């Protein structure tokens, strides 16, 4: 059963971190490079980001359940790797239901982000939230990499697998 729980942890975290990397370094640049309308490219990236956030919530929950199942204790979620996953979950939830939803509201009010002057208060708020969103996703990625390293280098797992 330990192998199953460890697999779930590594798979969930690897999928989440990989999806963040893929969205950030492949999907977003490609959308803005190929789609003529920056507003449409932003809408596509926003949609993909929302789905990434849902995937992240599922992956984070699966990771934490597997950590607790493997240890047969809820105390397992107080280990450094699990705490990093909890941070990832908290940031993802805040990003999706705080930042991203507010950006969508601003986008609707402006009609077109790209054609709204940078001096417009709505555009300034949108740009501020966009910068915050990028920082949050970067922090989620960093925390995910840390959690992944801590998870795969677990001494108990290394001893059991050799």
N, C-alpha and C positions, 0 to 999 in steps of 0.2 A: 504493500500500500504506500510505503514511503516513496517508491519510484513514481507512482502515479501522481502523488501530491507534488513532488518536485517537478515532474513534467508539466503539470498544470501551471505552476509558478513560472517556470522558464518560458513556456509557450505564451502565457498571458502577457508577461512583461515584454518578451521579445516581439510579440505582435504589436503591442501598444507603442513601444519605442520605434519599431520599424515603420509603423504607420505615421508617426510624427515626422520622422526623417523623410519619408516618401512625400508627404504633403508639403513639407517645408522646402525641400530641395528639388522636387520633381514637379509635382502638380501645380503649385502656385507659380513658380517661374514660367512653366510651360503655358499656363492659362493666360498670363499677362503678356507672353511673347507671341501667342498664336491668335488669340481672340482680339479682334479689332477694337471692340468697345471695352474700355477699362471697367465700366460699370458692370458689363456682363461677366467679365473675367472675375471681378470681385464677388459677384453673386455666386458664381461657380465655386470659388474658393470658400466662400462663406458656407455654402451648402455642404461641401466636403468637410469643412472644419466641424460643423455641427454633427455630422455622422462620425467623425473621428472622436469627438467628445463622448458620444454614446458608446462607441467601441471601448474607449478608455475607461468609462465607468463600469462596463461589464468586465473588462480585463482586470481592473483594480479589485473589484469584488471577488472575482475568481481567485486572484492571487491571495487575497487575505483569507478567504475561506480555506484554500489549500494550505496556507501557512498554519492556520489554527488546526486543521485536520491532521496535518503531519505531526505537529507537536502535541496534539490532543489537549490543547489548552488555548484559551483566548489570549493568554499572556504572550503568545507568539507574535501578536500584532504590535508588541512593544519593542521588538528587535529592530535594529537600525534599517534593514532592508524594508521591512513592513512599514516602518515610520516614513520612509521615503515614498512608498506607494500611497500611504495616507495623504502625504503632502501633495502628491500628484493628483489624487482624487479631489482634494479640496480645491486646488488651483483649477482643475478642469471644470468642476461644478461652478465655481465662481466665474470662470471665463465664459462658459456656455450660457448660464442663466443670469449673469450680471453684465458682463462686457459685450459679448456677441449679440445678445438680444437687444441691448441698448443701441449698438451699432446698426442693427437692422431697422430699428425705429427711426434713427436719424437718417438712414439711407432713404427710407420711404418719405420722410418729411422733405428731404432735399430733392427727391426725384432723380437727380443725377449727382453723384458725389464729384465726378470728374469735372462737370461744368459749374459746380458751386465754387465761387471765389474763396480762396484760402483765408480771407479776412472775415468771412461769414462765421458767426458764432457756432452755427450748427456744424460747419465743416471743421472748425477748430476743435470742437468736442469730438467729432468723428476721428480726426487725426490723432488726438490724444488717446482715445480708446484703442485705436489701431496699434499705436506704439505699445500700449499696455498689453494688448493681446499678444503681440510678438514677444514681449518680455516674458509673459506667462508661459507661452509655449516653449520658449527657450529654457525656462526653469523646469518645466515638466520633463523636457528632454534630458537635461542634466541630471535631475533626480532619478529619472528612469535608468540612465546609464549607471549611476551609482548603485541603485537597487539591483540592477542586473548583475553587476560585478559582485556585490555582496552575496547575492543569491547563489551564483554559480561557484563561488569560492568557499562556500560553507564547508568547514572542515568535516563535519559529520557526514555530509554527502560524499565528499571526496574519499573518506575512509570506507564508506559503505560500497562505493562503486569500484574499488580496486581489488 
